[in-house]
Amino acid sequence: MSLLFSPFEMRGVTMRNRTVVAPMCQYSARHGVVNDWHLVHLGRFALGGFGLVMVEATGVSPEGRISYADVGIWNDEQAKALSRIAAFLKDQGAVPAIQIAHAGRKASTPNPWRGGFTETEAEKPEVAFEYWKPVGPSAIAHSASPDYQTPAALDAAGIKKVVEDFAAAFRRADAAGFEVAEIHAAHGYLLNQFLSTVSNTRTDAYGGSRMNRMRLVLEVAEAARAAWPSHKPLWARISVVDGKDGWTIEDSLALVPELKARGVDLIDCTTGGFDGTSVKPGPHYQVPLAAALRKAGLPVAAVGLIQDPLAAEAVLQSGEADLIALARGALEDPNWPVHAQHVLDKSETAYKLWPVQAGARIRDKDRVLGWRGFAKA
């Protein structure tokens, strides 16, 4: 068996293989509540054989959403709707996971496909349009674009509320049936904003030194671990570098042991998220950063244009990462794992990853046509 399609166990949860669907915002919720689009969007990845499927960045508060159309988990109605997704993912063999997030100064922005706030007055009630003043570590806008406002700098009470909101979100995620939950501290959102000197110019206990800038992330990790059951893994997603030299790989290497000490089990490695980021994408472009962070003492997930099954297997075999995550690659091919297993494991056992309703039929088709493992040498 290939390493990619071997089980991965952490605390009390076992993934059937080492493939992950990374969180991807759909901008399709109303009042933070998921709907049939989210069920089908995420459910197809479980049917496609992924080991773990993660719900998009899910706001801990109304003001913590990236846009008015983002998913939330600050009330029980939202958690109940999410429980339907968690149950379906688990029923289809995937570990149900969720990313818990606060957008900070990147909140209250337009849906990306609209090209700005183009909603008419007639449309606004239909899409549950909202617009609000974002918050951040400092009163510095993400960019000069009119899509971004200058945020209000969080005061002590506001920071305390953020921590409490994260804790409440993790409790609701547990009640909704998710088995893995991830702290979103990447891509230039609130926790990442506190980490980076690009966005954090505070002079109090949450700014200045690296340890001060790490303080909020570590407080959230402590609160999350206390709220999240001990038998369930807690992940953290971080931008290993912010691409602006405000947060560096050396900083990330210092952060990982602190997160581990507070009960974080895995680091989901990514980059960037700040205006003008200089990180240039290309095949496997973030794998070296994941490999570097793995040496800091925690398992890591690598993401970023990892498309070829043989190359994904090589990343695991070389010890550069423990899990392989796909985002846009999964959108392009929701059946990536079942296709990849046929490349790596050519026996008939590869057909077992297909849903029971499809596996035997795909096998029979391949046998008749002489495809995949039935191909003649």
N, C-alpha and C positions, 0 to 999 in steps of 0.2 A: 504493500500500500504506500502511496505517496505521502509525504509529510503534510501537504496541503489538505489532503482528505483523511487525515488522522484526527481523532477526537482531541479536543482541548478542554482541560478541566481547570476550574478556578473556584475556590471556596466550594460551595455546594452546587455549582452549575457546570454542566458539561455541554459544550458545543459539538455537534456531529462532525464538523470539519472546521477548518481555520479560515473560512471566507466570511467577510463582514460587509454588510451594506452600510456605508457611512451615512450620517444624517444629511438630508437634502430638503431645504425649505420648498414648500409647494405654493405658498401664498394663496391658499384656497379655503381657509377656515372662516367661520363667522363667529365673532365674539369669542374666539379662542377654541371653538368646539370643532373637533374633527368630524368628517362626514364620509359618505361612500367613496369619494375620490381617494381619500387617504387609505381606506381599507383596501381598495383594489390596488392602488399604487404600491403599498407595502406588502400586501398579500402575495403579489406576483413574484416577489423575490423569495419568499418562503417556498412557493411552489417550484421556483427555479433552483432550489437546492442550497441556498446560502445557509451558513451555520448560525449567523446572528444577523438580525435585521433591526436597525435603530431608527426610531421615530425622529423626525427633524427637530431642530432647536425649538424647545418648548418653553415658553415664557413663564417665569415665576410670578409675574405680576402684569397687569395691563400695560404699564409703562415699560416693561421689560421686553416687549415684542419688537421685532425688527420692523414690522408693518402691522396695520390693522388686520391683515388677513393671515397672520401667523397663528400657530397652535399655542394654546396656553394650558396651564395646569394649576391655576390659582383658586379654582373652586371645584366642588364635587360633581357638577354637571359635566365639566370638561374631563375629569378623571373617569367618570362612568362611560363616556363616549370612547375614551382611549382604551378602556378595558376590553371592548369588543375587538379591537385590533390586537391587543396583547394575546387574547385567547385564541384568535385565528392563527397568529404566527406560531404559537406554541403547538397548536393542534396539527400544524403542517410540518413540525419537526425543527423549526428555527427557534433560537433563543430570542424572546421578545426584549428589546432594549429601548431606552429613551435617553435623549440628551436634554439636560436641564440647563436653561440659559437665561441670561439677561443681556440685552443688546446695548445698554448704556447709551453713549452718545450717538450710536448708529441706529437708534430707535426712531419710530415715527417717520419712516421713509417710504417712498412709493413702491408699489409692486413693480418688479423689474421690467415686465413686458409692457407696461403702460407708457414708459418714457416720461414719467412725471405724474403729478397729481391731476389726471385728466378726467376724473369721475365727474359726471354731470350731477346736478342736484337730484335728478330722478334716479340716478344709479346709486347714490350714496346709501339710501336705506336698504337697497337690495343686497349690497355687498358689506353692509355693516361698517361703513366708513367711519374712522376715527382719526383724530390728529391731536397730538399732545406735545408738551415740552419734554425733551429727553433729559436724562441726568448722566453725569460722568464724574470721574475723579477731579477734573478741573474744567473750567469754562473755556474749553478749546474745541472748536468744531472739527469733525473728522476731515472735512475738505471744504474748499470754497464753493463747491457745487450747491445750487439752491435746494437740492434734495436733502441736505444735512443742515440741521440747526446748531447753534451754539448751545451746549447743554448747561443746565444748572449744576454747579459743583455740589456733590453730596456733602451734607453735614454729618455729624456724629450720629444723630438719630436716623438719618437716611441710610447710613452704612449699616447700622444695627438692623434696620428693617430688611435690607437686602439679604443679610445672613438668615434672618428669620423666614423670609420668603423662600429661600433655597431649601431650608429644612422642611418647611411645610410641603413644598413640591416633591421632595423625596418621599415623604410619608404617603402622599397621594399616589405617587408612582408605584410604590409597593402595594398599596391597596388595589390599584388597577391591574395588578398581575405581572408587572414587568420584572424580569429576573436580573437584568444588568441596567445600571443607570450611570450616566456620564456627566461630569461637571464640564460645562463648556467654558474653557478659559483660553480660547484661541480666536483667530480671525478678526482681531481688533474689536471684539465685543467687551462688555464691561470689565470682567475679571482680567482680560488681557490688557485693557486700558490702564488698569491700576499697575500692572507689571511694568509697562513700558514708559520710559521717560519721554517718549514722543507725545504721549497723552496725559501723563501724570506729572504735574509740577507742584504738587502739594508740599507743604512744609511741616505737616503734623505727623502723627504716628503711621500714616498710610502713604507717606511720600518721602522722597529723598534717597535714603540708603536702599540697597536691594532688599534687605530683610523687611524694611518698612513697606516697600512696594509689593512684597509677597504676602503681607499680613492678611489682606482681605481674602485672597485665594485660600490661604491656610485656614482661616476662620470658617470659610464656607466648607472646606473639606472636613473639618472637625464636626461641624453641624450636620453635614450630609451623612457622615459615617454613623453619627449618633442616631439619626433618623432612619437610616437604611439598615435592614436586617443583616446580622453578622454573617449569615450563610449566603448572602448575595454579593457578587463582585461590584466594586465601585471603581469606575474608570475616570480619568481626567483627560480632556483633549487640550493640548497646548500648542501654540505656535512656537516651535523650537527656536526660530528666529523671526523677528517681526519684519525683517527686510529693510528696516530703516536705521539699524544700529542702535535702537533704543533698548531692545531685548536681544541678547546674544545666546549662542549655544553654551557659553560658559555660565550664563545666568540659568539656563534650563538645567544644566548639570547640577547646579546648586539647589534648584527647586525640587527636583525629583526625590532626593532623600527626605526632604521635609514633607512632601506629599505621602511618601511611603510610611513615614512615622505616624501619619494621621489616618492611615487605613486605606489609602488608595492602592489598588491592586494592579493597574495597567495604565500606561501612558499611550494615548492615541496621538500620534505625531503628525503635525502639519506645519504650515508656515504662513507668514503674511497676514493680511487683513487690514493694513494701514494704507492710506492714500499714497500713491507713488511707490509702492513696494517694489523692490528690485529683484525679488526672487523670480527667476525665469523658469517656466515650466518646460518639461521634457520627459521622456520615458524614465520612470524610476527616480525622478529628480529629488524626491524627499527621502528616499531609502537611506542614503548615507547619514542623514540626521537622525533617523530612527535607530540606526545601528550604533551611533555614538551615544544616544540616550540609553540604550539597552545596557550599556556598561555601568550605568548609574544605579542599577540594582532592581529594576522593575521590568516585567515583560512589556513589549511595545507592539503596537499595530502600525504598519506602514501603509500609506495611501499616496496616490498621485501617479496616474497613468501607468498602472501595473496591469497590463492587458493580456500578455501572452502567458498561458498556463505554465509552460516550461520555465519561463523567467520568474514567475511567481514562486514556483517550487524551488528554484535556485536561491531566491532570497531567504526562504525558510531554511534550506539545507546549509547555507553559509552562516547561519546564526545572526543575520542582520535584523530579523524581526520574528515575532511569534505568530502574528496574524496578518492577513492580507485584506485590506479594505478597498472597496470600489465605490465610486459615486456615479459620475457620468458614464463610466464603463458599464455599470449596472443598469442605468437607464437605457443605454444602447442595446444591451443584451441581458434582460432579466433572468435568462437561463444560463448565465455564464458558468456557474458551478457544474451543472449537469453536462454542459459541453466540455468544460475543462477536464472533468474526470475521465471522459472518454479519451482525451489526449494522453493523460497520465497513467490511467489504469485501464488497460485494454481488455480485461476479462469481462465476463457478463455481470460481475458484481457492480459495475458502473451503472447499470440500469436501475439499481435499487434506489439511487438518489432521486430518480424521477418520482413524481407522485404516483401512487398505486394505480390511479386511473389512466396513467399514460405509459408507465415503464414497459409493461409487457408489449404494448402495441408498437412502441418505438423499437424495442428489441426485434420483434417479428419483421418490421419493415427493414431494419438493417440486415437481418439474416437473409431475407429474400433478395435484397439488392446487393449484398456483399459489401456493406459499408462498415465503417468503424472496426470493431474487433473481429468482424466476419470477413474483412477484406482478405483476399488471397495474397500471399507473399509474392 
